[in-house]
Amino acid sequence: MATRESRLIAFANIGAQWAPCGQLVLTEEGSNLVASSFAYGLNYLKRDDALEVDPVSLSIAERTFISGKYLLPVNALHFFGGIRDAAPDSWGRRVIEAKLKAPPNSLAESEYLLHAGSERVGALDIRSSRTELPAAGVSNWHTLNHLMEAAERIEDGLPVPAHLEAIFVEGTALGGARPKASVRDDQEVLWLAKFASRHDRFDIPGIEYAALRMAEKAGLTVPPVKTLLLGDRRIMLIRRFDRYWMTPGGAPAQHADLLKLGSGDGRVEHRSGFVSGLTLVACDEAESRDKSYADLADAIRKYCHPSVIRENNAELFKRMVYNIFVSNDDDHLRNHGFIWDAALHGWRLSPLYDVLPRASNATERYLHLSIGNDGRLATLDNALSWHDKFTLSQRAASQLIADIWRVVREWRIYFEEFGVDAAEMDKAAPAFRHIDDISTPEMRKLLP
């Protein structure tokens, strides 16, 4: 098969303005990516506010050393994690394939990158040249009916008629397997809309919304979420935490809540850099199941801003425990994110996203990532066995487990408060674990 080389230009959005930041070279054989390299622009590296594309393979900490050089991904990987995170994942690829009338997984990586549009996750854009303009922005949420209809047609393998083609802008950059699109509300704030599927056996948007709201009640960091009903179909909306609003030229106060403000009063939309846990752990997607929460904790210590390391590791431990209680086994490395915090000028753990309790009758359950001494086994004893890897004492970790249990044990009360009806709760009920079923009496004695 013939090998081709694609030379693309990466742009970074800094201070609400696009700036070319480097050249990406992809070596491809058909739809297979064979190798990649990246060189930062010389002028870009002179900027005090330059954003690193990837803190692992493309760090700009040693600018003199990397200036004028083509860099390669670490660990003999074929792709840079930070650019992979800006590329469309499963759903976005399906939308692009529908747009180009291409068979599944038939396009080269360069094609997927170029067709993802400029509203992709994070602060990067990939274009064919330095002079190419950013792609058009997304529609407001009055188009949700059309977007949902178009998503259903793509999911069913049907052609998308002209009046529904907004999905080719709003849905191309997004990851995950489920239908979704980006939309703006009446104040121009960007949200991710997650649609129900005709094939769902229960109200997935409603259950995920309630699970995130309950996680917030349990003390986890969660972005604003809401639901809408279109006819009899529910849509979950989660505010894009890779966007924030600030006056041009301003600098946020350290530790400011950048999601607190929306548009208005002269504020304009800014973008936060985003990378996944897969990028910080520096592995291929196929290796994700061999990794652990402890690996993520190590990555936090290595790459996140020093002022948030302890807080982020405690938050990561709480998310692991919450996933055990609600049987969220879709906790792979791409479902853990990190953002470049402009208030800190450093990386930090992103707000929580993609939490869906999975009903199961299995006595023994497992998460995707390893938890402790017993591997992926979803028990609280296993979680507590590696408390020190999260810079937590046994006493502090036990307190966090107790805090989460006090909320999760009342899950039906919270789910009713968040609009989930009794029939849907009954379908989801087997996902929720009682503490007696996932811990030993000895472990429970440690809880305050």
N, C-alpha and C positions, 0 to 999 in steps of 0.2 A: 504494500500500500504506500502511496506517495506521501512524503513528509512535507509539511508546509510550515512556514514561520510567519506568525502574525505579530505585528508591532502596534501596540495600542498605547494610548495616553491616559494616565490616571490623573484625575483632578481631585483636589481636597477642598471642602467648603470651610473656609476660615473667616470668622467675622461676618457671616452671611454672604460671602463672596466666593466665587469659584476661582481656584488658582491651579494651573497645571503643576503637578508635583513630581512626575517621573514617567519613565517609559517602561511598559510591561511587554516582555517578549515571550510568546507562547509557541512551543514546538508541538505540532499536532499531527497525528496520523489518523485521518478520517475523523471520527468522533472521539478518539482517544487523545488525552493530553499526555504528552511524553515528558516534557520538561518546561520549566519557566525560569525567567530571570527578570530582575528589576533594577533600574538605575534611577536614583533620585536626581532631579534637576539641580544644577549647580546653584542657580539663583534661589531656588526653593530652600535649599539647605542653609542659605544665609538669613532666612527669616527667623526672627525670634519666636514667632507664633506658629512655626511649622508643626504640623501634626504627623506623627509617624503612622505609616500605613499598617504596620504590623509590629507590635512591640517585641516579638520573638525573633523573627527572621529579618525584619526591616527596621530595627531600632535606629533612632537618630542620636543616641547618647554620645557616640563618637563620630561626630560629623566629619572631621578631617580625615578619618580613616576610610569612611565610605564614599567620600566625594569623588565623583568621576568613575566609580566602579559599578559593574554589574554584580548584583548580589544574588545568591541562590537560596532556596528554602532550606531550613535546617532539617536534620535527620533524614536526608536523602528523599524528602517528599517531592512530589511533582508540582505542587502548587503552594503559593503563599496563603497562609491561613487568613490573613487580614483581607486579601482580595477574594478568596473563596467566600468569606462572610458577606461580601458586597455583591456576590453573584446570586442569581435566583436558585432556589432549592426546588424540591419536588413540585409544588403547586405552580410556582412561577415558571418552571420549565414547561409544564403542561400548557400554560397560557401562551407562551411563546411558540410552542409547536402548533397550537391551534391557529395562531396568527399567521404563521408561515406555511401552514398546511403541511407540516413535516411529521413523519412517523415518530413515535416515542423514542427519546434518547438517541436521536439520529444526528443531532447537530454538534458541531465542534464547540468546545468551551468558549472560544472567542465569540461565536455567534450568540450564545446565551448571555455573555457579558455585555455585548453591545446592544442587545435588544431589551435589557432589563430596565431601561429608563433611568431618569435622574432622581426619582424618589425612593431609591433603594435604601436599605437599612444602613445607618451610619452616616458618615460624612464624606464618603468617596463616590466618585462617578468614573466610569470607564468609557472612553470615546475613541473614535477611529483617528482623530487628529487634534492638534492643538486649537484649530480654528472652529471645530464643530461646537455648536451651541448646545446647552442642556436641553433635554427632552421636556415636552410640555408637562405642566403640573397636573395634579389629580382633580377630580370633580368634587362638588359638595355632596352631602349625604342625601340630598333630594333625589340623587340618581341610584340609591341603594336598590330599588326595585329592579332596575335594569341590570345592575351589576349582579344581583342574585340570580336573575334569569340567565344571564350569560354564563355565570359560573356553573349552573346546573347543566347547560348545554355542553360545556367543555367536559364536565365530569362524565356525561353520558356519551362523549365522543361525537357530538353533533356539531355541524357548522354554526358559526356565530354570525347572524345577520348584521347588516350595516348599522342598524339603530342600536345595537348592543355592543358595538366595538370599543366603548369606553373601557371595557375590561382589559383591553390590550395595553392600556396605559396604567390603570389602577392595580392590576393584578400581576404584572410581569416580574416584579423585583422580589417577590415574597417567597418565604420558605415554608417548610412543613408540607404535609400531604393533603390537608383539608382545604376546601375552597375559601378564599379570602380576598380582600381588596383594601387599598388605602383610600380614605375619603376625608374631606375636610368638613368641619361643622360650620355653623353660621358665623362664627368668629374666626374662621380660617385655620383653626387648630387641627392638626393632623391626627387621625385615629386609624387603627387597624380594625376592619370589620371582618368578623369570622362568621361564616354562614353555616346554617344547618345543611346536612346532606339528605337527599331523599332516601339514602340507604341507612340512615341512623336508626338505631333501635330505641333510643331515648333522646331526651332534649339535651344534646351535647353543649350547645352554646349556653343554655341556662345553668347546667351543672357546673361548667367551667367557670362561669361568672360567679356563682355562689361559692365555689371552692377558693377562688381568689379573694373574694370579700371576707370569707372566714379566715383565710391566711392572714389578712390584714388585722383582723380581730385578735389573732394569735401573736401579733407583734412582728410579722414579717413586712418587708418593704414591698409594696404593691402599687403600681401606677393606677390612675383613675380608670375605672371600668364601668360600663353600663350595658343595658340590653334594650333592644327595641323589638316590637312585634310588627312584622309586615304580613298582614293577613293572619294566617295561623302559623307562620314561620318566625322563629326567634333569631335575632342577630346579636352576637356579643361584640361590643366595641371596647377596645383597649387603647388608651392614649399612647401614641408613639413616644416613648421615653428617650428616643434619640433626637428629639427636637425640643427646643426651649425658646422662649421669647424674651428679648432684651433690647434695650435701646442701642442703636448703632454706636460702636466705639466704646461702649460701656464694659465694665468688668464686674462680674458677680462677686459678692462677698464670699469669703471662704466658708465652706459648708452650707452655702445657700441651697434652698430647695428649688432647683431650676424648673420643676414641673408646677410650681405653685401659681405662676402667672401665665396668662394667655396673651392674646393680642390686645391692642389698644394702647393709648397714651404714648404713641410713637414707637412702640416696641416692634421689632421685626423678628422673623423666625431665624434661629441659628440651629446648627446641627452639631451633634455630639458624635465623635468617633465611636465605633462599636466593633468589638471582636467577640467571638464565642469562646466558651471553655475549650472547645476543640483546638482553637488557635493557641491559647495560652499553654495547654498541655503539649502542644506541638506533635500531634499524631494524625494519622489518617483516620477517616470515619470508620473503616473496618476494624480499627484497633480500639474503638471507644469502649466496648464491653470489657476490655481488659484493664480499664482504668478505674480509678476510685475517687471518692470525695476527698480523700487525703491528697491525691494528686492535684485537685483543684485548690486545696488549701495551700499546698506548696507553691502553686502558680501565683496565688494571691500574695504570698510573702515575697515572691521574686519580682513581680511586675506591678503591683498596685502601689498607690501612694502610701508612704509610711504611716500617715496619720489615720488611715482607714483599715489597716491590716487586721488589727485585733477585732474591730467591729465587723468587718466583712467575713472573717472566719467564724465568728459567732453566728452571724446571719446564715452562712452556708450550713453550719451544723443544724440550725433550726429548720432550714429547708429540707435537709435530709430526714430529720425526724418527722416533719409534717408529711413528707412523701410516704414514709412508713405507715403512718396512721391512716392515710387516705388511699393507699395502694396506687399511688401515681408512679407507674413503672416506665413512663416515657421520659425519664430524667437523664437522657443521654447528653453528651457534652455540648451539642449544639443548642440544647435547651437551658444552658447556663450562659449568661452573657456578662460582658464587661463594657463600660462606657468610659470615654475620656471626659472627665469632669472639668469643665472650664473654670469652675470655682476653685478647684484644687490644683489645676494644671497637672493632672495625673490620672491614672486608671483606677477604677473602682468597680465593685460588683454592681451589675445593673439591677433594677427592680425585677421582681419575680414575674415570670410569664409561663404559659403553656403548662398548666397544672390541671390534669383531668383524672379524677378518681376512676379506677377501673374495677368494676364489679367482678368478684371472683369468689368461688366457694372453696378454693384451695386452702388447706391448713397452713402449709408453708408457702410463703410468697417471697418474691425477689424483686429488687430494684435493678435498673440497668447497670448502674455503677456500683462498685464494691463499697461496703459500708464500714467494715471492721474486720476483726480476726476471723469471722465466719463468712468472709466474702460478701456476696450480694444478698445474703439472707436478711429479710426485712424484719428484724427484731430490735427491741430497744437495748437489750443486752449487747448485741452486736454494735449498735451505734455508740454505746458508752465505752466499748472496749478501746476505741481509738480517740478518746476525748482529747488527749494531749496533742494529737496531730492538728487540732483546731485551736491550739494555745488556750485550752480550757482545763481547769481543774475538774476532778470528778464531781466535786460539789457544785461547781458552776454549771457543768453540763447537765447534771441531774435537775437543777433548778429550771433550765431551759426546757427539758423534757416535760417537767411538771406543768410549766406555763402553757405549753402547747396542748397537753392533755386536758387541762381545765376548759379549754375552748372546744376542742374536737369532740369531747364526750357529749356536748350539747349540739351536735351538728344539725339535728333535725330542727331545732329551734332557730338556728341561724339560717338554714336553707329556706324555711318557711318565711322568715323575715325578708329574704332576698328574692322571693317570688316563685320558688319552686313548689309545685303542687304535690299533694300526697302520693299520687300515682308515680310521678317521676322520682320522688324520694325513695319509694319502695324499690324501684329498678336499680337505683344507685346504692342502696343500703349495704349490699354485700362487699362494697369497696372499703367500708369504714371498719377499722379494727378496734376492739376493746383492749384496753391496756393489759388485762389479764391474759389475753391470747397471744401477746407479743412480748412478754417479759416474764422473768422468773420472780418468785416471791423475794428472793435475795436482792434482786435489782430494785424491786418496788420499795423495799425498805430504805433505799438510799434517797428516795424522793422526798422533798420537804413537804 
